[in-house]
Amino acid sequence: MRLTELRRAIDEPAVGAALYDLVRDLYPFCRSITGPGLRQTLAALAARVPLTIHEVPTGTEVLDWTVPQEWTIRDAYIRRPGGERIVDFREHNLHVMSYSTAVDATVSLQELKGHLFSLPEHPDWIPYRTSYYARRWGFCLSHRQLSELDDGEYEVRIDADLAPGHLSYGEYVVPGAREEEVLITAHACHPSLANDNLSGLALVTLLAEHLTGLELRYSYRFLLMPGTIGSITWLSRNQPAVERIAHGLVAACVGDPGGLTYKRSRRGDAEVDRAAAQVLRHRGADAKTVDFSPYGYDERQFCSPGFNLPVGSLTRTPHGQYPQYHTSADDLGFVRPEHLADSFTAYLEVLEILEGNRRYENLFPRGEPQLGRRGLYPATGGPQAEIETLGLLWVLNLSDGGWSLLDIAERAGLAFDVIARAADALAKHGLIAACPDGADSEPA
């Protein structure tokens, strides 16, 4: 089966349910950039696709960074002396600032407040905070909880270790006919955040499942790893693979109700940038394409000037642009199966363009070949018939070996699948012939 056939056969409700179920299953794990929660997550995903799990030791130099110590947390709480826990890690893993150092002390409310984080503008939400590279400890709680704390002494305990260990990441390659690769990645380091983190992990995992066994033009490399330090570690250790990356997508925030957003690569006009823009152009007014900026997810590492890879990011509402971002409100009620499924289909549509973007040579270039006697004119009229006919005529006119199907779709203002169907039909009738593969894509 080819990717086009897979995309047309997709049952979106079933895919949406499968994606949501995976998000739900992963939601309780306390992930961070290292540690047991990250390994637990990767192990769960490796049960779906045959991930290779890499373990990189603490202290390993990776580009300008060093793999940090591994963080393990077992329990944490705040309570009044001899009283009940009033902030409890066992109730929500966002209650502890990620990478907090161990503490076991009794402190005054005034001292405690220097280690507390809340959101006054959203008094019932717990914020998500981290301190990966500075030794601190802290708790996150709702502002309502904070405002109800009385003066007095409080017991604070964080049962955690920072010790030499490893950074973990998962990798899986689906081979295609060509060595050039499409890189698809998601970050795996956030705790219970359903949209920012888990929606991307679920989508990338199901893409890997669905692409396995297909007849593919490109090879596909899937990476599931902690943000920033994970991509930097992979880039530092995989120069031969880096050189094979022809296209790339970073997945995150793909389960919320907002419209789709594509963030271009640093290059701005890479083939994947054009493919994503082509898909979103035909998906309605709420879809948009934005320029690259060196802030966001791991696209900024892949697009750093020393690599300058053609890697963009396809999301729904971008990070930081929805109120629930990095809070406990980014929960299982915020993401929906239908939005997950829509994002999944959009990814398939982008990949379908990359797979099918070829150049053709018109074998009857002098004048327009007679289409009617070949059964290529529609028997009945109507808007769709007119569009299909325009696709045939555009492909015939621009297939001189210099225009790709994506070039033609952009010039014609037609959806790529209209142009691709036209090319298939014309090729079957011997009117055009594909140029040799390998001469029709931009260099990596």
C-alpha positions in Angstrom: 0.0 0.0 0.0 1.2 3.5 -0.8 0.8 6.5 1.5 -2.0 8.0 -0.7 -4.0 4.8 -0.4 -3.5 4.8 3.4 -4.6 8.5 3.7 -7.8 7.8 1.7 -8.6 4.7 3.8 -8.1 6.4 7.2 -11.1 6.1 9.6 -10.8 9.4 11.4 -13.1 8.6 14.3 -11.1 5.4 15.0 -7.8 7.1 14.7 -9.0 9.9 17.0 -10.1 7.4 19.6 -6.8 5.6 19.4 -4.8 8.8 19.8 -6.9 9.9 22.7 -6.5 6.6 24.4 -2.8 6.8 24.1 -2.7 10.3 25.6 -4.9 9.1 28.5 -2.6 6.1 29.2 0.5 8.3 29.3 -1.0 11.2 31.2 -0.2 10.0 34.8 3.6 9.5 34.3 5.9 12.1 35.9 8.2 12.8 32.9 11.2 15.1 32.9 14.3 15.4 30.8 15.7 12.3 32.5 14.6 9.6 34.9 12.1 6.9 35.5 9.0 8.7 34.2 10.7 9.3 30.8 11.8 5.7 30.6 8.3 4.5 31.6 6.8 6.6 28.7 9.3 5.4 26.2 8.7 1.8 27.3 5.0 2.2 26.8 5.5 3.6 23.3 8.0 0.9 22.5 5.2 -1.6 23.0 3.5 0.0 20.0 6.5 0.5 17.7 9.9 -1.1 17.9 11.8 1.9 19.3 15.5 1.6 20.0 16.0 3.2 23.4 19.3 5.0 23.7 20.9 5.8 27.1 23.5 8.6 27.2 25.5 8.9 30.4 25.6 11.9 32.6 28.6 14.1 31.9 28.7 13.3 28.1 29.6 16.4 26.2 27.0 17.1 23.5 27.8 20.1 21.3 28.0 23.0 23.8 26.0 21.1 26.5 26.6 18.4 28.9 24.1 15.6 29.7 22.8 16.5 33.2 22.4 14.3 36.2 19.4 12.1 36.3 16.4 13.2 38.4 14.3 10.6 40.4 11.4 11.7 42.5 9.4 9.4 44.8 7.2 11.7 46.9 6.7 15.3 47.9 4.3 17.3 50.0 3.6 20.4 52.1 1.7 20.0 55.4 1.1 21.7 58.6 3.1 20.0 61.4 1.2 16.8 62.4 -1.6 17.7 59.9 -2.8 16.5 56.5 -0.9 17.2 53.3 -2.2 20.4 51.8 0.0 20.1 48.6 0.6 16.5 47.5 2.7 15.2 44.6 0.6 12.0 44.7 -2.5 14.0 43.7 -0.9 15.8 40.7 2.7 15.6 39.5 2.7 19.3 38.5 2.8 20.1 42.2 6.6 19.8 42.3 8.9 22.0 40.2 10.6 19.6 37.9 14.3 18.8 38.9 13.7 20.1 42.4 16.5 19.1 44.8 15.6 17.1 47.9 14.4 18.9 51.0 13.1 17.8 54.4 12.5 20.8 56.7 10.1 22.8 58.7 9.8 26.4 57.5 7.8 29.5 58.1 5.1 30.6 55.7 7.2 33.6 54.7 10.2 31.3 53.8 7.9 28.8 52.1 6.4 31.5 49.8 9.8 32.0 48.3 9.5 28.4 46.9 5.9 28.5 45.8 4.5 29.2 42.3 0.9 30.0 41.4 -1.2 31.7 38.7 -3.3 34.6 40.2 -5.1 35.1 36.8 -6.2 31.5 36.9 -6.8 30.8 40.6 -7.8 27.1 40.2 -5.0 26.0 37.9 -1.6 24.6 38.9 1.4 26.0 36.9 4.2 23.9 35.4 7.7 25.0 36.4 11.2 23.6 35.9 14.7 24.2 37.2 16.8 21.8 35.1 20.1 23.6 35.3 19.9 25.5 38.6 19.8 23.7 42.0 16.5 24.8 43.6 13.4 23.3 45.0 9.8 24.4 44.7 6.2 23.6 44.7 3.4 24.6 42.4 -0.2 25.1 43.6 -3.4 26.8 42.7 -3.5 30.5 43.7 -6.6 29.6 45.7 -4.6 27.2 47.8 -1.9 29.7 48.3 -4.3 32.4 49.4 -5.7 30.1 52.1 -2.4 29.4 53.8 -2.2 30.8 57.3 0.8 32.0 59.1 2.7 29.3 60.9 5.2 26.5 60.4 5.0 24.0 57.6 6.6 20.7 56.9 8.1 20.5 53.4 9.5 17.3 52.0 10.7 16.4 48.5 12.0 12.9 48.3 14.1 13.1 45.2 17.6 12.4 43.9 19.9 14.1 41.5 22.7 11.7 40.7 24.8 10.3 37.8 22.6 8.4 35.4 21.5 8.7 31.8 19.5 10.7 29.3 17.0 8.4 27.5 15.5 8.8 24.0 13.7 6.6 21.5 14.4 6.2 17.8 12.7 4.2 15.1 13.4 4.1 11.3 11.0 2.9 8.6 13.0 2.2 5.5 11.9 3.5 2.1 13.2 3.2 -1.4 15.6 6.2 -0.9 18.2 6.8 1.7 17.0 10.4 2.1 14.9 10.7 5.3 11.9 12.5 6.6 12.5 13.3 10.3 9.4 13.4 12.6 9.9 14.1 16.2 8.1 15.0 19.4 9.3 16.0 22.9 8.8 13.5 25.7 9.8 15.5 28.8 6.7 17.1 30.2 4.7 15.6 33.0 0.8 15.6 32.9 0.3 18.0 30.1 -2.1 16.5 27.5 -1.7 18.9 24.6 1.8 20.2 25.0 3.7 16.9 25.0 1.4 14.0 24.9 -0.7 14.8 21.8 2.6 15.1 19.8 3.9 11.8 21.3 0.7 10.0 20.4 0.6 11.4 16.9 4.2 10.5 16.1 3.8 7.0 17.5 0.6 6.3 15.4 2.3 7.7 12.3 5.1 5.3 12.9 2.6 2.5 13.3 0.7 3.4 10.1 3.8 3.9 7.9 5.4 0.6 8.9 5.1 -1.8 6.0 4.0 0.8 3.4 5.6 1.2 0.0 7.5 4.4 0.7 9.7 6.7 -1.4 11.6 8.2 1.5 12.9 6.6 4.7 11.3 7.9 7.9 13.1 8.5 11.2 11.0 8.9 14.3 12.5 10.5 17.4 10.9 10.7 20.8 13.1 12.5 23.2 13.4 15.2 25.9 13.1 18.8 24.6 16.3 20.8 23.8 18.9 18.5 25.5 17.5 15.5 23.6 17.7 17.0 20.1 21.1 18.5 20.9 22.3 15.0 22.1 20.9 13.3 19.0 22.5 15.9 16.7 25.9 15.5 18.3 25.9 11.7 18.0 24.4 11.2 14.5 26.2 13.2 11.8 25.7 10.6 9.1 21.9 10.5 9.7 21.8 14.3 9.9 23.2 14.5 6.4 20.3 12.3 5.1 17.5 14.5 6.4 15.6 15.9 3.4 12.5 17.0 5.2 11.4 17.3 8.9 8.4 18.0 11.1 8.2 18.7 14.9 4.9 17.6 16.4 3.4 19.3 19.5 0.1 20.8 20.6 -2.0 18.8 18.1 -5.1 18.0 20.2 -6.6 21.4 21.0 -9.6 23.0 19.3 -7.6 25.7 17.5 -6.9 25.8 13.8 -3.8 24.3 12.3 -0.6 26.3 12.3 2.6 25.6 10.4 5.9 27.2 11.4 8.3 27.3 8.5 11.9 26.1 8.8 14.8 28.6 9.0 15.2 28.2 5.2 11.6 29.4 4.7 11.2 27.9 1.3 12.1 24.3 1.8 10.0 21.7 0.1 8.4 20.7 3.5 7.5 24.4 4.0 5.8 24.6 0.7 4.1 21.2 1.2 2.7 22.2 4.6 1.6 25.6 3.2 -0.1 23.9 0.3 -2.1 21.6 2.7 -3.1 24.5 5.0 -4.1 26.7 2.1 -6.9 24.3 1.3 -8.0 23.6 4.9 -10.0 26.8 5.6 -9.6 30.2 7.1 -8.5 29.1 10.5 -5.4 27.4 9.2 -2.2 29.6 8.9 1.4 29.5 8.1 3.9 31.6 10.1 7.6 32.4 9.7 10.4 30.7 11.5 11.6 32.1 14.8 14.4 30.7 17.0 12.0 30.1 19.9 9.7 27.2 20.4 10.3 23.4 20.2 13.2 21.4 18.8 12.9 22.9 15.3 15.2 25.6 16.6 17.9 23.0 17.2 17.5 21.3 13.8 17.4 24.8 12.2 20.4 26.2 14.0 22.9 27.7 11.5 25.4 24.9 11.7 22.8 22.4 10.6 20.1 24.5 8.9 17.9 21.5 8.3 14.6 21.8 6.5 12.5 21.1 9.6 9.3 22.9 10.4 6.6 22.5 13.1 3.0 21.6 12.5 0.8 22.3 15.5 -2.7 23.5 16.2 -2.6 26.5 18.6 1.1 27.4 19.0 2.8 27.1 22.4 2.0 29.9 24.8 -0.9 31.1 22.8 -3.7 29.3 24.7 -4.4 30.0 28.4 -4.1 26.3 29.4 -0.5 26.1 28.2 1.9 24.8 30.9 -0.9 24.5 33.5 -3.0 21.7 35.0 -5.8 22.9 32.7 -3.9 21.2 29.8 -5.6 18.0 30.8 -7.6 15.2 29.3 -10.6 17.4 28.9 -8.7 20.0 26.8 -7.7 17.6 24.0 -10.4 16.0 21.9 -10.3 12.9 19.6 -11.6 14.8 16.6 -8.9 17.4 16.8 -6.2 14.7 17.2 -7.6 12.9 14.2 -7.7 16.1 12.1 -4.0 16.8 12.9 -3.1 13.2 12.1 -4.8 13.6 8.7 -3.0 16.9 8.0 0.4 15.2 8.7 -0.5 12.4 6.2 -1.4 15.1 3.6 1.9 16.8 4.0 3.8 13.5 3.8 1.6 12.6 0.7 2.9 15.7 -1.0 6.6 14.9 -0.1 6.1 11.3 -1.3 4.4 12.2 -4.6 6.2 15.4 -5.6 7.8 14.3 -8.9 8.6 15.9 -12.2 7.2 14.7 -15.5 7.9 15.0 -19.2 5.0 15.6 -21.6 5.4 13.0 -24.4 3.0 15.0 -26.7 4.3 18.5 -26.2 3.3 20.0 -29.6 -0.3 21.1 -29.1 -2.8 19.6 -26.7 -3.3 15.9 -27.0 -6.8 14.7 -27.6 -8.2 13.8 -24.2 -11.7 12.9 -25.1 -10.9 9.8 -27.1 -8.8 8.6 -24.2 -11.7 9.0 -21.8 -10.0 11.8 -19.8 -12.7 14.4 -20.2 -15.5 14.0 -17.7 -18.8 12.7 -19.0 -20.8 15.3 -17.1 -20.0 18.9 -16.2 -20.0 20.7 -12.9 -17.5 22.5 -10.7 -15.6 19.4 -9.7 -15.4 18.2 -13.3 -14.0 21.6 -14.2 -11.4 21.4 -11.5 -10.3 17.9 -12.6 -10.0 19.0 -16.2 -8.0 22.1 -15.2 -5.6 19.7 -13.3 -5.1 17.7 -16.5 -4.4 20.7 -18.6 -2.0 22.3 -16.1 0.0 19.1 -15.7 0.2 18.7 -19.5 1.3 22.3 -20.0 3.9 22.5 -17.3 5.4 19.0 -17.5 8.6 19.9 -19.3 10.9 18.2 -16.9 11.4 21.4 -14.9 8.2 21.7 -12.9 7.4 19.4 -10.0 3.8 18.6 -9.2 4.0 20.9 -6.2 5.2 23.7 -8.5 2.2 23.0 -10.7 -0.2 23.0 -7.8 1.1 26.3 -6.5 1.0 27.9 -10.0 -2.5 26.6 -10.7 -3.9 27.4 -7.3 -5.2 23.8 -7.1 -5.0 21.2 -4.3 -2.0 18.9 -4.7 -4.2 15.8 -4.8 -6.0 17.2 -7.9 -2.7 17.6 -9.6 -1.4 14.2 -8.5 -4.6 12.5 -9.7 -4.2 14.2 -13.1 -0.6 13.1 -13.3 -1.5 9.5 -12.5 -4.2 9.5 -15.2 -2.0 11.1 -17.8 0.8 8.7 -17.1 -1.5 5.7 -17.3 -2.5 6.8 -20.8 1.1 7.3 -21.9 0.8 11.1 -22.3 3.5 11.9 -19.7 6.4 10.0 -18.2 8.0 10.5 -14.8 11.5 11.9 -14.7 14.1 9.6 -13.0 13.6 9.7 -9.2 16.4 11.5 -7.4 16.6 14.4 -9.8 13.3 15.9 -8.7 13.9 17.0 -5.0 15.9 19.8 -3.5 19.1 18.7 -1.8 19.0 18.0 2.0 
